[in-house]
Amino acid sequence: MLVDGKWTADWHPVQAKDAKGGFVRQVSGFRHWVTPDGAPGPTGEGGFAAETGRYHLYVALICPWASRTLIARKLKRLEDVVSLSVVEPALTDEGWRFGNYPGATPDAVNGAIYLHELYTRADPHYTGRATVPVLWDRQRGTIVNNESADILRMFNSGFGTLADDGIDLYPADLREAIDALNARIYPRLNNGVYRAGFATTQFAYEEAFADVFGMLAELEQRLAAGGRFLSGDRFTEADIRLFVTLVRFDAAYHGLFKCNLKRIADYPALQAYMLRVLDVPGIRDTVSIDHIKRGYYSIKSLNPNGIVPAGPDLPGLAPVRVPPAA
């Protein structure tokens, strides 16, 4: 992580923990908003007006938080408005790195080698982890926002007529229901898998484990009762936030994060739902199981030897290539 603008060695995913040894996620440090006219958003200062070519999105395909924003950018047809860089999947001793791994890109905007360089350009005295996603402003040479939930909503409504109005991911009549879903799913499942994987005590792990599978059981029951998506036949940001965890679950969280009671493939309604979301035009393009597995299994504290499993076979996704017998 960065301390007063300087990179410190011996990176570890658990930067803070609670009294029970539970994983505590870092609070995002940049919270400005892009708005159609540049007026201030819900947080931060104003002056970030929606313009074609002004903003650049940095993501990692392994990261569910970054993938939220990538999906919103795709569905709102902002690819020609907001440009994109993708870091390599494996975490290095200096965090996320730009390079030539298949599916990754160099940083064509700032010429950075490591993502943390962007944080110190925005704030020479920044202290904290250098996380994705990052929404960058070319004009002011700074980070607009590094909170995925904010960026998702910015892409939905902050770019005004530059975005496709054919889909509304946060419609007014469903906002209360969406917020309620997010408030339950995030701590128990989205962040619950991390709380299990990065727990530092048995108690904290078992508490998170119970939350994860309690939430999955609740969602299985909800989806089995009918409806294509969480809000019936209308696809919303709540579906994006759930999907990005589900699509990584069997490939990474089940094994590496010790969330091994069941797989998503063992929940008929959840599995069918995940495949329906995958079939929403554009979403499959944002998913790379190769990046997901190579990224998560590069976390040295959880997988010191860096061996990436060949499996599992994931229905509806890329088939496993079984290595030939020796």
N, C-alpha and C positions, 0 to 999 in steps of 0.2 A: 504494500500500500504506500501511498504518499504521505509524508510527514513534513509539513511546512514546505511543500513543493519539491521535496527530495524523495526519490524512490528508496524504500527500505527492503532489504533482502528477507529471506525466510518467510515468504508469503504463505499465509494459511487462511483457508476459507472462513474459519470461525474467528471473527474479530471482536465479538462481544458475546457474552452469555449471561443468562439470568441466574438467580440464586439456586435454581434447581439444576443448573448445568445445561439449560436449553439454549439453542441457537437464536441469536437476536440479529435481525437483518439491519444493515446500515440504512439510515434515512437519506434519501436523495438530496443532493446539495444544490442543484440548479433547478428553479421552479418557475421560470418565465414562460409566457404563452405567446404563440403566434395567434393573431386574431385578424379578421378580414380588414379592419381599418387601422391596426396597430395600437388600439387601445389596450390598457392593462387587462389581463385575464384574472382568474380567481386568485392567483398568487403572483408574486414577482412584480417587475416594473413593466411599463409599456414600451412601445417603439418597435415591436417585432411584427411588422405588417406582412400579410400574405402576399408573396410575390413569386413568380415562376423563376427558378434558378437561383434563388437566394439561399435556400436551406439545403442541408446535407444530413443524411441519416447514417449513423454508424451502428452496425448490429453484429451479433454473433448468431449463427444459425443453430448453435447448441442451446442458446439461452431462451427459456420460455418468455421472459419479460421482453426481450428484444423482439421475439417473434410476434408478440401482440401487435407491435407497431408495424412490423413488416406486413402482416396480414391486412391491417387497416389501410396502409399505403396502397396495397394491391387492390382491395375492394373499392376504395374511393378513387381509384384510377389517378393516383398522384405520381406515378413513376416519372412522368415528364416534367413534373413540378418540383419534386424533392429528389435529388440524386442520392446515390447509395454507395456505401463501402461495407464490405463484409470481412471481418477479421478471420484469421485461421482458427480452426477448432481447438487445437491443443493449447492449454494454458502454459506459458513459459515462466521462467523465474522472474520476469518483469511483466507478468500478466498477459493481456490480450496483445497479439502481434499481427501486423499486416504482412501479407506475403503472397506466395503463388500456389498454395495448396489448392487443389481443385475445388471450385466453388467459392474460394476466397478472392479478395482483390487487394491491390495496393491502395494506399491513401492518396487519391489523385487531387485532393483539395489542399491538404496541409503538408503532405510529404512525410507524415509521421511514420516511424517504424513500430512504435508501441502506442497503444491507446492512451496510456497515462500522460504522454506528451501533450495531448489535447487539453487535459485537465490543467496542466501548468501553464499552457498558453492562455487559458481562460482566467486562471487565478494562480499567479506565481507562488502563492503561499498555501495552496490547497492541501488539506489533510483529509485522508480517507481513501477508500478503494476506488480504482478507476473502473467503473462498471459500464456495461451496455444496457439499454440503448443510449445513444447521445444524439441529440438534435443540434446541429451546428449552424450558426449564422455566418455566412461568408462576408456579409457587409460589415458587421461589427467585430468579426473575428473572435467570436466567443461561443460558449455553450448556451443555448436557449434553455434546454431542459434535459434532465437525465432520469426522469421518472416515467416509466412506461405507461402507467395509467393516464397521466396527463397527455402524453404524446398521442396515445390512442384517441383520446377525445379531441385533441387538436386536429388530427387528421380527419375526424368525422365532421367537425363543424368550423374549425378555425381557419380553413383555407377558402371559405365562402364559395364563390362561383368557379374557382379553379378546380374544385373537387366534384366528383360525380354525385348528383343529388338523387340518384336512383335507389340508393340504399341509405338508410339512417340507422346507425349502430346504437344510438342512444335516443330513441324517440321519446317525446315528452310524455306520452300517455303510459309508457312503460318504465320510466326512470325510477320510480319508487320500488317497483318489483326488481329491476336490474340491480339497484343499489343493495337491496336486501339479499339477493343471491350472491353478489360479490362479497358482502360482509360475512357470509357463512362459508363460502367456498374458499376464499383466500387464506384465512388462518388455518383452516383444517386440512385443506388439500393442496392448493397452489404452494403455500409456504410450509404446509405440514410435511411434505416429502423432504424438504430441506431440514426441517426441525428433526426429523428422524435420522436423516443421513449424517448430519453434523452434530448430533447430540453428544455431549461429553459425559453423561451419566446414564445408567440403565433406566432410572426413573423418567428422565426427560425423553429418552428414546421410546419407551413404552407408552407414555402419554401421547406423543406425536403419532405413533403407530395406530393407537386407538382412534385418534381423530381422523387420520387418513382413511381407514377402512370403514369407520362409521359414516363419513361423508360419502364415500363411494357407494355404500349400501343405500343411503338416502337418495342419491342421484339415480341409482339403478331403479329404485321403486318409482321415482318421479317420471322417468323416461318410459318405463314399462307401462305406465298408465295412459300414455298417448302423447302425441305431438311430435313433430319432426325435430324441434329445437327446444330450448329451455323455456321459451315464451311462446309455445305453440308452434305455428308455422312461420314465425318471424325471427330471422337471424339477427342477433344483437351482440354487443360487446361482451355480454355474459358468456355467450357461446365461445367467443374467441378466448376468453380468459380460462375457461374450462378446457377447451380443446388442446391448448398448448401444453398442459400438464398431462392429459390423457395420452397424447401421441408420443410422449417421452417415457411413459410409465414402464411398459414392458421392456423397452430397450435399455433403460438406465436405472430408474428408481427401484424397480423390483429387485434387482441384484445388488448394485453398488450401494444404494441407500437403505438396504435391508427392509424394504417395504414388500415383504415376500409372502403375505398371507394368501393373496390371490393376484392374478394378472388381470388387466383390462379384458383380455380375451375370455376370461372366465365369467364376465358379466354380460349376458346377451344383449341387454338394452343399451348399455354403455358402449359396447363394441360396435353395435349397429349405428349408434349415434355418431361415434367418432368417424366411421366410414362415410356417413352422410355429410359431415362437415368437410372431410377431405375432398368430397366431390363437389363442393361449392366452387364454381369457377375461380381459379387463381390461387386457392389456398394450398393445393398440393405443391405448387411451385415454391412455396415458402418453407417446405419441410425437407430436411436432409438427414436421414437416419445415420449416414456415415459421419457427418459432422457431430451429431448428437452423441454417438457412441465414442468417437475419438476424443471429443471434448470432455465429457464426464469422466471417462476412464483415464484422462491425463491428470486428474487431481491426485497429486502425490500422497497427500495425507490419507486418502481412501484406497489408493491403488499404487503402492510404491514402485512396483515393477513396470507399470504402464502397459500391461497386456490388455488388449482390446478383445472382448469375446467375439467369436464368429457369429453366434446367434444373438437373439432368438429369431425364429421365423415369424414375421409379422404380417398377418393376412391384410391384403390391401395396400401394402407398402413394398419396398424393394425386396425381392426374394434373397435368401441367404445363399451365398456361394460357399459351398462346403469345400475346404481345402482337400487336395488329393491325399490319399493315404501314403505314408512313407514307404 
